[in-house]
């Protein structure tokens, strides 16, 4: 009787293996398989870690990204005061500075910017549509004028 069970073991192993992988997206190599064709490399988000300091600096002060490729900025406020990380060209920065001044410096998270309390880390994903120059800036009162900005070069 034990031999009969032993003879069924390979079939049972195959059945269990088939059932356990029915909902899986793992490929034979063990890596997760994509349910759709591979996305073009340009759609893979670039990650850039940015530190905001109370010395009114953004580190790094210069960044390079590709047009059309999502970029996830992982932004950390390493200071003891609130900071902002706002993306846009010089005109957008100037307009945002005016908005901040007219609202009494009331910053809030929005599609192109995030506000970070001391010690906080947030992510902001943005796709720059075309090559050129852009900026990241902090528009808390007097921060941008004090030099709290970073140059972003957008390449083809």
C-alpha positions as CSV (number, residue, x, y, z in Angstrom):
1,X,0.0,0.0,0.0
2,X,2.9,2.4,0.7
3,X,4.2,1.8,-2.8
4,X,1.0,3.0,-4.3
5,X,1.3,6.3,-2.5
6,X,4.9,6.6,-3.5
7,X,4.0,6.1,-7.1
8,X,1.4,8.9,-6.9
9,X,3.9,11.4,-5.4
10,X,5.3,12.8,-8.7
11,X,1.7,13.4,-9.9
12,X,0.8,15.1,-6.7
13,X,3.9,17.3,-6.8
14,X,3.0,18.4,-10.3
15,X,-0.6,19.2,-9.3
16,X,0.5,21.2,-6.3
17,X,3.1,23.1,-8.4
18,X,0.5,23.9,-11.0
19,X,-2.1,25.1,-8.5
20,X,0.4,27.3,-6.6
21,X,1.6,29.1,-9.7
22,X,-1.9,29.7,-11.2
23,X,-2.1,33.3,-9.9
24,X,1.6,34.0,-10.0
25,X,3.3,36.3,-12.4
26,X,6.7,34.8,-11.8
27,X,8.7,33.7,-14.8
28,X,10.7,30.5,-14.9
29,X,13.8,32.4,-13.8
30,X,12.0,33.5,-10.6
31,X,11.7,37.1,-11.6
32,X,8.3,38.8,-11.8
33,X,6.9,38.6,-15.3
34,X,5.2,41.6,-16.7
35,X,1.5,41.1,-17.7
36,X,2.0,43.3,-20.7
37,X,4.9,44.0,-23.1
38,X,7.9,45.6,-21.6
39,X,7.6,49.4,-21.2
40,X,10.1,51.6,-23.0
41,X,13.1,52.5,-20.9
42,X,12.0,56.2,-21.0
43,X,9.0,55.4,-18.8
44,X,11.1,54.0,-16.0
45,X,11.3,56.7,-13.3
46,X,14.7,58.1,-12.4
47,X,15.1,58.7,-8.7
48,X,17.0,61.6,-7.3
49,X,17.5,62.1,-3.5
50,X,17.4,65.8,-2.5
51,X,18.2,67.3,0.9
52,X,16.7,70.6,2.0
53,X,18.8,72.5,4.7
54,X,18.3,75.4,7.0
55,X,21.4,77.0,5.4
56,X,18.9,77.7,2.6
57,X,20.4,75.1,0.3
58,X,19.2,72.2,-1.9
59,X,21.6,69.3,-2.3
60,X,22.4,68.5,-5.0
61,X,22.4,72.1,-6.3
62,X,22.5,70.8,-9.9
63,X,20.6,67.9,-11.4
64,X,20.2,66.4,-14.9
65,X,17.1,64.6,-16.1
66,X,15.8,63.3,-19.4
67,X,12.8,64.9,-21.2
68,X,9.8,62.6,-21.2
69,X,11.1,60.3,-18.5
70,X,9.4,60.4,-15.1
71,X,11.6,61.6,-12.3
72,X,10.9,60.8,-8.7
73,X,12.4,63.3,-6.3
74,X,12.9,61.8,-2.8
75,X,13.0,65.0,-0.8
76,X,14.1,65.2,2.8
77,X,14.0,68.2,5.1
78,X,17.1,67.8,7.2
79,X,16.5,71.1,9.0
80,X,14.5,72.4,11.9
81,X,12.2,74.7,9.9
82,X,9.6,74.1,7.2
83,X,10.8,74.0,3.6
84,X,9.2,73.6,0.2
85,X,10.3,71.8,-3.0
86,X,8.6,73.4,-6.1
87,X,9.4,72.6,-9.7
88,X,9.2,74.9,-12.7
89,X,11.1,77.2,-15.0
90,X,12.1,80.7,-13.9
91,X,8.7,82.1,-14.9
92,X,6.9,79.5,-12.9
93,X,9.2,80.1,-9.9
94,X,8.5,83.8,-10.1
95,X,4.8,83.3,-10.3
96,X,4.8,80.8,-7.4
97,X,6.8,83.3,-5.3
98,X,4.2,86.0,-5.9
99,X,1.4,83.5,-5.0
100,X,3.2,82.6,-1.8
101,X,3.7,86.3,-0.8
102,X,0.1,87.1,-1.5
103,X,-1.2,84.2,0.6
104,X,1.0,85.1,3.5
105,X,3.4,82.2,2.8
106,X,0.8,79.5,3.1
107,X,2.4,76.6,1.2
108,X,0.6,73.4,0.5
109,X,1.2,70.2,-1.5
110,X,0.3,70.5,-5.2
111,X,1.2,68.7,-8.5
112,X,4.5,70.6,-8.9
113,X,5.5,71.1,-5.3
114,X,5.5,69.6,-1.8
115,X,5.9,71.1,1.6
116,X,8.1,69.4,4.2
117,X,8.0,69.8,7.9
118,X,11.3,69.4,9.8
119,X,12.7,65.8,9.5
120,X,10.0,64.8,6.9
121,X,10.7,62.9,3.7
122,X,8.3,63.0,0.7
123,X,8.3,62.0,-2.9
124,X,7.3,64.0,-5.9
125,X,7.2,62.4,-9.4
126,X,7.4,64.8,-12.3
127,X,7.9,64.4,-16.1
128,X,9.6,67.3,-17.8
129,X,8.1,67.5,-21.3
130,X,11.0,68.9,-23.2
131,X,14.7,69.7,-23.0
132,X,15.8,72.9,-21.5
133,X,16.4,74.5,-18.1
134,X,14.2,74.2,-15.1
135,X,14.5,74.8,-11.3
136,X,13.5,73.5,-8.0
137,X,12.9,76.2,-5.4
138,X,11.8,76.7,-1.9
139,X,9.4,79.7,-1.5
140,X,9.0,79.8,2.3
141,X,9.5,83.4,3.3
142,X,12.9,84.7,2.0
143,X,14.2,81.2,1.2
144,X,14.2,81.6,-2.6
145,X,15.7,85.0,-2.5
146,X,18.3,83.6,-0.1
147,X,19.4,81.1,-2.7
148,X,17.3,78.0,-1.9
149,X,17.1,76.6,-5.4
150,X,18.6,74.0,-7.6
151,X,19.3,74.0,-11.3
152,X,17.7,71.2,-13.3
153,X,19.0,70.5,-16.8
154,X,16.6,68.6,-19.0
155,X,18.2,66.7,-21.8
156,X,16.8,65.0,-24.9
